[in-house]
Amino acid sequence: MSHAAALHWIVDQLNQRRIPFLLCGGLAAHVYGARRPLNDIDLLIPADRLQEIAAAGAAVTTKPLERRCEEGWDVEYVQFKVEGVKIEIGGTPVPGFSIRATQPGETLRQTWPKPTPPRCWA
């Protein structure tokens, strides 16, 4: 498994489309010094760009884009598998959430509507 190759692939896909992204999960923890084993690559992008990246990764999709309730999560995401590594890209923003663009000094700010209450928790 090559996390570096998988990360390079998805960052290329996102950058080609100028889709801003946020690293999450274990990979983000590694940036801050954690040394736990990496299981996958988790990213968050603006919800209105999910269809676009899902189409771009159609050839490597292992879970198509849809809203799922799994292991305490209620999120819309797509999963790819590249070089044996799972890449999960979600788009369930919260009001006021912002993602910094890849260009220095450029910040994308978007306010999303109030999130839909989780459908899988009673």
VEXFIGU-885252 format. One line per field, with one value per atom (N, C-alpha, C): chain; atom name; x, y, z; residue in one letter. Coordinates in steps of 0.02 Angstrom, whole numbers, padded with zeros to 5 digits. Layout:
chaine (A/...)
atome (CA/...)
x (X/...)
y (Y/...)
z (Z/...)
residu (a/...)
This chain:
chaine (A/A/A/A/A/A/A/A/A/A/A/A/A/A/A/A/A/A/A/A/A/A/A/A/A/A/A/A/A/A/A/A/A/A/A/A/A/A/A/A/A/A/A/A/A/A/A/A/A/A/A/A/A/A/A/A/A/A/A/A/A/A/A/A/A/A/A/A/A/A/A/A/A/A/A/A/A/A/A/A/A/A/A/A/A/A/A/A/A/A/A/A/A/A/A/A/A/A/A/A/A/A/A/A/A/A/A/A/A/A/A/A/A/A/A/A/A/A/A/A/A/A/A/A/A/A/A/A/A/A/A/A/A/A/A/A/A/A/A/A/A/A/A/A/A/A/A/A/A/A/A/A/A/A/A/A/A/A/A/A/A/A/A/A/A/A/A/A/A/A/A/A/A/A/A/A/A/A/A/A/A/A/A/A/A/A/A/A/A/A/A/A/A/A/A/A/A/A/A/A/A/A/A/A/A/A/A/A/A/A/A/A/A/A/A/A/A/A/A/A/A/A/A/A/A/A/A/A/A/A/A/A/A/A/A/A/A/A/A/A/A/A/A/A/A/A/A/A/A/A/A/A/A/A/A/A/A/A/A/A/A/A/A/A/A/A/A/A/A/A/A/A/A/A/A/A/A/A/A/A/A/A/A/A/A/A/A/A/A/A/A/A/A/A/A/A/A/A/A/A/A/A/A/A/A/A/A/A/A/A/A/A/A/A/A/A/A/A/A/A/A/A/A/A/A/A/A/A/A/A/A/A/A/A/A/A/A/A/A/A/A/A/A/A/A/A/A/A/A/A/A/A/A/A/A/A/A/A/A/A/A/A/A/A/A/A)
atome (N/CA/C/N/CA/C/N/CA/C/N/CA/C/N/CA/C/N/CA/C/N/CA/C/N/CA/C/N/CA/C/N/CA/C/N/CA/C/N/CA/C/N/CA/C/N/CA/C/N/CA/C/N/CA/C/N/CA/C/N/CA/C/N/CA/C/N/CA/C/N/CA/C/N/CA/C/N/CA/C/N/CA/C/N/CA/C/N/CA/C/N/CA/C/N/CA/C/N/CA/C/N/CA/C/N/CA/C/N/CA/C/N/CA/C/N/CA/C/N/CA/C/N/CA/C/N/CA/C/N/CA/C/N/CA/C/N/CA/C/N/CA/C/N/CA/C/N/CA/C/N/CA/C/N/CA/C/N/CA/C/N/CA/C/N/CA/C/N/CA/C/N/CA/C/N/CA/C/N/CA/C/N/CA/C/N/CA/C/N/CA/C/N/CA/C/N/CA/C/N/CA/C/N/CA/C/N/CA/C/N/CA/C/N/CA/C/N/CA/C/N/CA/C/N/CA/C/N/CA/C/N/CA/C/N/CA/C/N/CA/C/N/CA/C/N/CA/C/N/CA/C/N/CA/C/N/CA/C/N/CA/C/N/CA/C/N/CA/C/N/CA/C/N/CA/C/N/CA/C/N/CA/C/N/CA/C/N/CA/C/N/CA/C/N/CA/C/N/CA/C/N/CA/C/N/CA/C/N/CA/C/N/CA/C/N/CA/C/N/CA/C/N/CA/C/N/CA/C/N/CA/C/N/CA/C/N/CA/C/N/CA/C/N/CA/C/N/CA/C/N/CA/C/N/CA/C/N/CA/C/N/CA/C/N/CA/C/N/CA/C/N/CA/C/N/CA/C/N/CA/C/N/CA/C/N/CA/C/N/CA/C/N/CA/C/N/CA/C/N/CA/C/N/CA/C/N/CA/C/N/CA/C/N/CA/C/N/CA/C/N/CA/C/N/CA/C)
x (00042/00000/00044/00025/00063/00017/00017/-00023/00001/00066/00093/00067/00066/00041/-00034/-00072/-00144/-00158/-00121/-00129/-00112/-00057/-00037/-00092/-00122/-00174/-00235/-00259/-00319/-00306/-00248/-00232/-00228/-00200/-00199/-00270/-00314/-00383/-00417/-00408/-00439/-00409/-00344/-00312/-00330/-00334/-00354/-00422/-00465/-00534/-00541/-00486/-00486/-00538/-00539/-00584/-00545/-00564/-00529/-00544/-00496/-00506/-00473/-00495/-00470/-00451/-00389/-00368/-00401/-00424/-00456/-00426/-00448/-00431/-00358/-00336/-00268/-00213/-00225/-00174/-00165/-00219/-00214/-00177/-00192/-00157/-00082/-00063/00008/00043/00008/00037/00056/00017/00029/00072/00101/00149/00125/00063/00039/00074/00081/00114/00072/00006/-00038/-00038/-00052/-00054/-00110/-00096/-00146/-00188/-00254/-00298/-00323/-00332/-00359/-00342/-00367/-00358/-00428/-00438/-00503/-00497/-00543/-00544/-00615/-00619/-00684/-00680/-00732/-00735/-00804/-00813/-00880/-00931/-00988/-01039/-01061/-01060/-01083/-01032/-00974/-00923/-00916/-00955/-00950/-00964/-01016/-01034/-00975/-00943/-00887/-00829/-00809/-00753/-00773/-00837/-00860/-00855/-00873/-00868/-00795/-00751/-00680/-00649/-00673/-00645/-00686/-00729/-00774/-00738/-00679/-00643/-00614/-00609/-00580/-00629/-00693/-00743/-00758/-00757/-00775/-00841/-00860/-00925/-00950/-01004/-01028/-01052/-01056/-01078/-01149/-01159/-01225/-01218/-01274/-01276/-01279/-01234/-01229/-01227/-01253/-01248/-01206/-01145/-01098/-01058/-01052/-01008/-01014/-01076/-01087/-01084/-01073/-01069/-01134/-01154/-01210/-01183/-01158/-01122/-01131/-01130/-01130/-01057/-01037/-00968/-00961/-00903/-00884/-00818/-00808/-00745/-00712/-00647/-00606/-00554/-00523/-00466/-00412/-00355/-00298/-00236/-00199/-00138/-00153/-00213/-00233/-00254/-00258/-00275/-00344/-00387/-00453/-00447/-00483/-00488/-00561/-00579/-00649/-00655/-00702/-00712/-00784/-00790/-00856/-00872/-00935/-00958/-01017/-01012/-01066/-01044/-01049/-01025/-01073/-01047/-01088/-01093/-01144/-01151/-01088/-01067/-01008/-00942/-00942/-00880/-00844/-00778/-00740/-00681/-00660/-00602/-00554/-00491/-00442/-00422/-00417/-00397/-00322/-00298/-00228/-00182/-00211/-00171/-00160/-00099/-00085/-00128/-00157/-00197/-00268/-00285/-00353/-00394/-00450/-00494/-00562/-00589/-00656/-00702/-00751/-00799/-00868/-00901/-00969/-01009/-01068/-01111/-01164/-01167/-01215/-01278/-01333/-01394/-01387/-01433/-01433/-01433/-01388/-01385/-01449/-01462/-01519/-01505/-01552/-01539/-01521/-01477/-01459/-01520/-01522/-01579/-01568/-01509/-01496/-01492/-01501/-01498/-01566/-01588/-01654/-01648)
y (-00059/00000/00062/00109/00171/00231/00253/00312/00373/00379/00436/00438/00381/00378/00394/00367/00379/00453/00482/00553/00596/00580/00617/00613/00555/00546/00591/00588/00626/00701/00722/00794/00819/00779/00798/00806/00758/00762/00826/00841/00900/00964/00967/01028/01041/00988/00997/01031/01018/01045/01106/01127/01183/01174/01113/01097/01104/01149/01155/01094/01076/01017/01027/00986/00986/00914/00904/00839/00826/00765/00746/00680/00658/00591/00580/00519/00498/00536/00552/00588/00659/00691/00757/00751/00699/00688/00679/00645/00636/00703/00749/00815/00848/00834/00863/00818/00765/00724/00657/00639/00573/00519/00461/00406/00343/00352/00294/00269/00205/00179/00213/00225/00254/00198/00205/00156/00179/00245/00273/00346/00379/00451/00482/00528/00561/00634/00657/00726/00753/00819/00853/00906/00909/00960/00993/01050/01080/01030/01026/00978/00985/01046/01056/01033/01008/00983/00908/00875/00802/00764/00785/00750/00753/00810/00820/00773/00768/00724/00651/00636/00567/00545/00589/00572/00564/00606/00602/00536/00509/00446/00385/00389/00333/00267/00268/00206/00172/00209/00180/00182/00192/00197/00129/00127/00066/00075/00137/00154/00216/00211/00269/00324/00384/00441/00432/00433/00432/00448/00464/00477/00410/00403/00340/00352/00304/00302/00241/00254/00199/00217/00172/00181/00250/00272/00336/00396/00386/00441/00446/00505/00518/00569/00545/00588/00565/00613/00597/00594/00537/00530/00479/00482/00434/00403/00340/00306/00280/00294/00269/00221/00181/00140/00148/00175/00189/00160/00119/00088/00049/00020/-00019/00022/00088/00133/00162/00159/00190/00265/00300/00374/00390/00421/00439/00515/00539/00610/00627/00666/00685/00757/00772/00840/00858/00851/00868/00928/00987/01046/01068/01110/01140/01214/01249/01320/01359/01403/01444/01410/01349/01312/01343/01348/01373/01328/01327/01287/01336/01332/01375/01345/01388/01367/01351/01322/01304/01363/01419/01478/01518/01537/01575/01638/01648/01708/01705/01654/01649/01604/01628/01589/01587/01528/01521/01518/01560/01559/01548/01499/01484/01467/01491/01474/01426/01369/01318/01323/01299/01299/01253/01260/01217/01145/01103/01034/00996/00947/00903/00860/00852/00809/00738/00706/00638/00593/00552/00509/00440/00426/00358/00352/00407/00404/00419/00378/00388/00427)
z (00000/00000/00000/-00040/-00044/-00030/00033/00050/00012/00001/-00035/-00107/-00140/-00209/-00212/-00164/-00162/-00148/-00102/-00086/-00146/-00180/-00240/-00292/-00302/-00353/-00337/-00274/-00259/-00258/-00234/-00234/-00306/-00351/-00422/-00450/-00433/-00456/-00431/-00368/-00338/-00366/-00372/-00398/-00470/-00511/-00581/-00587/-00539/-00540/-00495/-00464/-00418/-00362/-00335/-00280/-00215/-00171/-00107/-00064/-00021/00020/00088/00134/00203/00220/00244/00268/00335/00346/00409/00433/00489/00514/00528/00518/00534/00498/00435/00397/00426/00444/00475/00542/00579/00643/00633/00578/00563/00550/00519/00507/00573/00625/00691/00736/00707/00744/00769/00759/00781/00740/00769/00735/00733/00739/00735/00662/00651/00583/00542/00480/00435/00405/00409/00378/00310/00304/00242/00239/00187/00180/00181/00227/00235/00215/00174/00152/00156/00164/00162/00108/00066/00013/00017/-00017/-00018/-00046/-00013/-00033/-00105/-00130/-00199/-00251/-00229/-00276/-00272/-00230/-00222/-00287/-00323/-00386/-00435/-00437/-00483/-00468/-00405/-00389/-00393/-00378/-00386/-00459/-00504/-00576/-00597/-00570/-00587/-00566/-00510/-00484/-00500/-00549/-00564/-00574/-00605/-00620/-00558/-00502/-00442/-00383/-00397/-00344/-00314/-00247/-00210/-00173/-00158/-00130/-00167/-00203/-00240/-00192/-00219/-00180/-00157/-00091/-00061/00013/00043/00115/00152/00200/00237/00312/00348/00421/00439/00458/00474/00536/00583/00640/00673/00683/00716/00670/00606/00558/00519/00503/00458/00409/00352/00306/00234/00189/00117/00096/00068/00046/-00011/-00042/-00094/-00072/-00090/-00072/-00136/-00140/-00194/-00165/-00207/-00186/-00238/-00216/-00260/-00227/-00264/-00237/-00174/-00170/-00111/-00051/-00059/-00003/-00015/00036/00032/00039/-00003/00001/00010/00065/00078/00077/00035/00026/00045/00098/00122/00108/00113/00101/00144/00208/00253/00295/00267/00303/00358/00401/00453/00439/00463/00450/00469/00424/00438/00423/00402/00388/00329/00333/00277/00264/00201/00180/00146/00165/00132/00065/00016/-00050/-00050/-00104/-00108/-00124/-00144/-00158/-00094/-00078/-00017/-00013/00045/00057/00031/-00007/-00034/00012/00036/00078/00046/00040/00015/00075/00076/00132/00103/00129/00107/00169/00174/00230/00204/00235/00215/00257/00232/00272/00333/00379/00438/00415/00443/00422/00436/00395/00405/00466/00512/00570/00548/00585/00568/00561/00510/00498/00528/00551/00575/00650/00686/00759/00787/00832/00862/00927)
residu (m/m/m/s/s/s/h/h/h/a/a/a/a/a/a/a/a/a/l/l/l/h/h/h/w/w/w/i/i/i/v/v/v/d/d/d/q/q/q/l/l/l/n/n/n/q/q/q/r/r/r/r/r/r/i/i/i/p/p/p/f/f/f/l/l/l/l/l/l/c/c/c/g/g/g/g/g/g/l/l/l/a/a/a/a/a/a/h/h/h/v/v/v/y/y/y/g/g/g/a/a/a/r/r/r/r/r/r/p/p/p/l/l/l/n/n/n/d/d/d/i/i/i/d/d/d/l/l/l/l/l/l/i/i/i/p/p/p/a/a/a/d/d/d/r/r/r/l/l/l/q/q/q/e/e/e/i/i/i/a/a/a/a/a/a/a/a/a/g/g/g/a/a/a/a/a/a/v/v/v/t/t/t/t/t/t/k/k/k/p/p/p/l/l/l/e/e/e/r/r/r/r/r/r/c/c/c/e/e/e/e/e/e/g/g/g/w/w/w/d/d/d/v/v/v/e/e/e/y/y/y/v/v/v/q/q/q/f/f/f/k/k/k/v/v/v/e/e/e/g/g/g/v/v/v/k/k/k/i/i/i/e/e/e/i/i/i/g/g/g/g/g/g/t/t/t/p/p/p/v/v/v/p/p/p/g/g/g/f/f/f/s/s/s/i/i/i/r/r/r/a/a/a/t/t/t/q/q/q/p/p/p/g/g/g/e/e/e/t/t/t/l/l/l/r/r/r/q/q/q/t/t/t/w/w/w/p/p/p/k/k/k/p/p/p/t/t/t/p/p/p/p/p/p/r/r/r/c/c/c/w/w/w/a/a/a)
